[in-house]
Amino acid sequence: MANSRKRLSAEGGRKSGTAEERVLGAARACLRAHALRGKRVAVGLSGGVDSVTLLEAMRALAAEFGCRVSAIHVHHGLSVNANAWSRFCRELCRRWNVPLTIRRVKVRRAGKGLEAAAREARYAAFRRMSVDAIALGHQLDDQAETVLMNLLRGAGLPGASGMPAAARLGSKLLLRPLLEVPREAIVRFAEAHRLEWIEDESNRDDALTRSFLRRRVAPLLAGRFPRWRESLARAARHFAAADADANRLLREFLAARGLRAPSERKLAEMLRQLSRARRDARVAIAHDGAVLRVYRDRVMLTQPQGAASLVPVRWSGEPRLALPELGGELRFRRRRGAGIDPARLPAGEMTVRLRAGGERLQPDPRRPRRALKKLFQEAGIPPWERERLPLLFCGSNLVWAPGLGMDARYRAAAGSRGIVPEWRPRGRAPT
């Protein structure tokens, strides 16, 4: 660990005014936007330059806004220097007369990456604070690195949105006032104010993805794309807007069908599963007595269904055949020049059963018989519906399937009266 007092450089002296405006302006705008006048604000203090700078900015604005500013330091116990960092934060807050809370946490990975597990433990500590808002020192470089890292990992909209400038954390606000301020402006501010801070040795460890991106990749990007950070941050805002639209649309979709609104956490999990589903994936999300599914980029709402089961049923000419196991009934009409030719059915009978696999059908007389599965896919019939569709057989030959029609070999001639089957599931249009 390096505990260093950064002195004002010649360059810092020339630019400190701009840095001052950016840092204090961002903090002031955040306090104003979230109506924090007279509120309790705790700064998440790691001891690094970003959090120390944010604490200094909040101290400077405390009188203007009547805020009660405090700090919280989370001791993760992951570094050999963790105790020294806690001592640094304690001494800093003592000198600045800032109330400080130190929380010791246990980082339980449980299948998570170290950074994610530490963040979860840290946020749990934040939730226990008796304040109105927690302010974190994440800045523009952090945001750009987060977006780039998440995109490289194949993140969906939530991950590509990066870190929100404001979010709810239980009963309190979680704020990132410096999210649009670049790292160099923060360092210049700290130098101009002769602040002290510590350096985390993990920032120099290229084995960590974030450190590798910061030390190795970011300089290359800056050489070719000088405003790469601003561009990624702007893209993150676009992704966040799209994510918010997706949240709103899903809420409206559920409400329009009479379902209760899910919690924020469940809604986020629903969107995560729906957005990551492959085109033909069997996603099934239970909610409020219904099941949310996705097929071919379409979200559908279905009723909960157990495994399909049907003892084969013989049809002998009845106009209707109830199939309560499948939630509907088959209807049969006579029509001249259409439907199934009764003369091709021995004793005028057919058997109703479910698919077992390997069935083939020839809807088009000009084409050979084709696999039933392939025909269902081409017709856009979702997998969960295929399993519950009653099929008509003559012996071992498939004669008719809902949504596909009949086999050409059984088609009635133009002048004869044929049998036209129709599957009517309860609450659905016939097929």
N, C-alpha and C positions, 0 to 999 in steps of 0.2 A: 504494500500500500504506500502511496505517496501522499503525504499530507502537506500541501504546498500553498503558500500565500502568493497568488498571482499578482504581479505588479503591472501597472499601466504601461503598455508599450507605446512607442511613437505612433504606430498604426492605430492602436486602440484609442489614443488620445484624439486622433483626427476624426475617428468615426464613432466615438462614444455617444455623441448627441443622437445620432440615428439609432444606435443600439438602445439608448435610454427610451427614446420614443416608442420603439417597437415593443420592448419588453413591458414597460409601464402601460403603454397604450393597449396592448393585448390583455393584460391583467385587468385594467380598468373596464374595458369593453365586456369582459366576462362577468365581472361583478355586477355591472349595470344590466346586462342582458338577462341575468338570472335572478334579478331583484334580491340581491344579497345584502342590501343595506340593513345594518343592525343584526345580521345573522352571524352564526358561529361557523367559521371556516378553518378546517385543519389541512395543513399542507403535508403531503406524503414526503417525508424527508429521508432520503437515502444517504445524503452527505455529498453526493456528486454535484457538479457545477449546475446542472439544470434545476434540481430541487432547491439548492441553496439560493440560486438566483430568484426562483419563484417565491421562496419564503421572504427574501429581502423586498421583492416587489409588493407582496401582500402586506408586509409591515409598513411599507411606505404609504400604502393606500388605506390602511386601517382607520386612520382618523377621518379621512374624507368620506368613507362609507359607514363609519361607526361599526365596523366588523370586529368581532372577537377572534383574533388569529391565534391559532395554536399549531402544533406540529405532531406528527406521529411517525415514529421510526419502527420499522418491522425488522426484527433480528431473525433471519432465516437459518442461521447456523451452518451455512453452506461453504463459507470461506474461513480460512485460518485467521483472516483479518476482521471477522464479523464483530468481535468484541471491541476492537479498536474503532470500528466505524460507529458503534453505539456510543463509545466514549466521546468521539468527535462531535456527534450530534448533541449529546448532553451538554458538552462544554459550550458549543455554539449557541444553543438555546438559553443557557445560563447567562452568557454575555449579552445576548439580545433581549433578555427578559421575556422569552416566548415560552408558554407552557408546553411541555413535551411529554408525550406518552410513548413508552417503548413496549412493544409487544414481541414476545418470543413465540415463534411458531414452529411446528414440525411440518416439513415438506414431505407429503406422501405422494409418491409418483403414481402408483396404481395404474400403470399402463400409459401414463402421460409423459411428455417430454419434461425435462427439468424446468425449463422456463415457464411452461404452462402450469406445472404443479406449484412452483413458487408463487406465481401470480394468483392462483386460486387460494393459497394460504394467506397471502397478503390481503386479498380482497375480503376474506373472512374476518381478518383483523380490522379492516376499515369499517365493516358493517357494525362492529361492536362499539364504535365511537359515538359519543353523544354530541353530535354536531349536525349542522344543516347541510354541509357540503364538504367533500374531500377534494382538494385540488392537487393534481399531479403535474410533474414537470416535463412530460413528454413534449418534444418539439418537432419541427418540420422534418429534420433528418430521421428521427425515430419513426415518424409516420411513413416516410418514403421507404425506409428499410422494411417496415412491417408489411406494407403493401407488396413490395417486391418479393419478400420472403414467402408470403402467403400465395402469391401468384405462382411462384416456382413450385409450390407444394400442391398446386391444382385446386386452390380454394374456390368456393362458390361466391355468390354476392356478399354474404356477411364478411368473409375473410378478405375479399378484395376491397371492401369498404374501409379497411384499416381500423384505426381507433376513433371512436366518436369524440367530438369536442365536448359533448355533454351526454350523460346517460343517467338512468336511475340505478342506484345501488341500495336495494331495500327501501328504507324510508328517506334516504338522503340522495343528494346529487353527487355524481362523480364528474369532475370537471378537468379539462386539460386546457388551461388558458393560453399556453404558449405553443399550441399545436401548429400554428402557421409562422412561427418565428424560427429562423435557421440557427443552427448550432453556433456559427461564428458570431452572430449578434449577441447571443447569450454569453459567450465567453468574453466578448468585448465589454458587455455590461458588467460582468463580474470583475474584470480587470479594472475598469474605471472606478468601481466601488471598493476596490481592494478587498474583495471577498476571499475567503479561504474555502477550499473544498478538498475532497479526497478523490483519488482515482481508483476505480475498481480494476484489479488485475485481470479479471475475466475479459475486459474490453480489449486486451491484447492477445487473447487466446483464439487463434484461427480455427481451432477445432469446433468452436461454437459458431453456428450458422450466422447469427447476427454480427458477430465480430468479424467473420470472414467477409461478409458483404460490405461492412463499413470500411475495413482496412484494405481489402483487395479489389473489390468490384466497384465500389462507389467512386474511387479516383478515376478509374477507366471511363465510367459513365460520364463523369463531370468533364473529362477531356473531350468527349464527343458530343455530349448533350449538356451544356452548362446549366440548364434549368430542369434537369431531370427530376430533382426533388419536388419542385413546384408542379411539374407535369403529373407525377405519380399521385401527389396529394389532390390535384384537381380531378384525376381519374377516380380516386377514392371517393370524392364527393359525389361524382356521377353514379358510382356503384351504390353508394349509400342511399341516394335518391331512388334508384331502381329497387333496392331492397325494401325501402319504405313503401313503395308502390305495391310490391309483392305482398307485403304484410297487410296493407289496406285491402287489396283485392281478395286475399284469402279470407279475411274477416267478413267482407261483404258477401262472398260466395257462401260461407257457412250461415250467415244471418239470413240471407234470402231463402235458405232451405229450412229455416226454423230451428237452427242449432245454436246452442249457447256459444258465446265467444270464449276461446281458449285463453289461458294465461299467456303472458308474454313469453315465458320460457317454452311452453308447449307449442305456441305458434312458431317460434324460431326453430324448434326441432321438426315440426311439420314441414316447414319450408326447406330445411336442410335435406330431409329425406326426399321430398318431391323434386328438388332441383338436381339432386345427385342421381336420381333414378335413370337407368339406361332406358332406351326407347321402349323395350319390351319387358322391363323389369316388373316384378310382382310386388310392388309397394302396397302395403295395407296398414293404414293408421287409424286406430279406433278412436272415436271421439263422440261423446254424447249420444251413444246408442246407434251410431252409424259408422261406416268405414270409408275412409278417404283413400282413393286409389289414383294411380296415374298410368295412362296408356297412350303411347304415341304422342307425348307432349300435351295430352289433355287430362285435366283433373276431373275425376268422377266421384260421385257419392253413391255408395251402395249400402244395402242392409247387411248386417252380420249373417254369415252363412257357415254352417258346418260342412263337413265333407259330404259331397254329393253321393247319394246312394239310391239305387232303384232296382228292385227285382223286375226282370223282364216281364212286360205286359203284352198280352195278345190283343190285337185290334181286329174285330170281326164285323165292321160296318157301322159301328155306333157313330152318331153325329158328334158326340163329345166324349172325351176320355180324360177324366180328372187325374192329375198327377200331383197330389199334395206334397209328396217328397221333394218335388222340384219347384213348388210354389207357382203352379199354373195349370193350364189344361190345353189339350190338343183338340182342335175343332176340324171337322171334315165337311166339305161342301162338294156338291156335284156341279160340274161345269162342262159344257160341250166344247170339245177341241182344246181342253187344257187339263193339266194335272196328270195323275198317275192312271195308267190304263188298267182297269180291274182284270182284264183278260190275261194280263201277265202275272197275276198274283194267284198262286195255287189256293183254291178254296176261298179266294177273295180276302185273305188274311195277311196281316203284317205283324211284326213284333216291334215293340218299343223298348229300347234300352239305351244306356249311356255309351259313350265311346270308350273303347278299351285300348286303343292305340293300333295303328297300322291300317285303319279304314281308308278306302279310296272311293272317289266319286267322279262321275263324268257328267258335269252339268252341260257341257258343250259337246254336241255330237261330232263336231269337226276336230276335237282335240282328244287325246287319250285320257284315260282315267288318271286322276291325280290324288296325291295324299290329302286327306281331310284336313290335317293340321295346316298344310300350306294354303289351302282354300280359305280356311278360317282367318289366317293371317292376312291374306289379300283382301278379304271382306272387312277387315278392321274389327273383328269380333274379339273382345278382350279375353285373355286366358281364363279368368275366373268365371266368365259366362260360358265358355266352351264346355267346361266340365259339367255344367248343369243343363245342357241342351238335350232334349229327347230326340233320338234318331230312329227312323223307321227302316226296318230291315225286312227283306224277303229271303228267308233262309240265312245264309251268311253274307248276302249281297246288301250293301247299303243302298237304299232307295231314295231317301230324302233326308235333308238336314236343314234346320231353321237357319234363315239368313242366306242359304246357298241355293235351295231349290232341289229339284229331283234329278236323278240319274237319267241321262238321255235314253237309255235302253228301256225305261219303263214309261216313257212319255206317251200320253194318249194321242191317237190319230185325230186329224182335223174334224172328222164327222162323228166321233164317239164321245160319250160322256165320261170325263175323267174325275178322279178324286183329288181335290185340292186341300192339302193339310195346312193348318195354321197354328202356330204356337203362340199362346197368350199367357205370358207370365203376369202375375198379379201386379197391378200398378205400373205396367209398362205397355208400350205400343206393341201390337202383334208383330211376329216375325215369321 
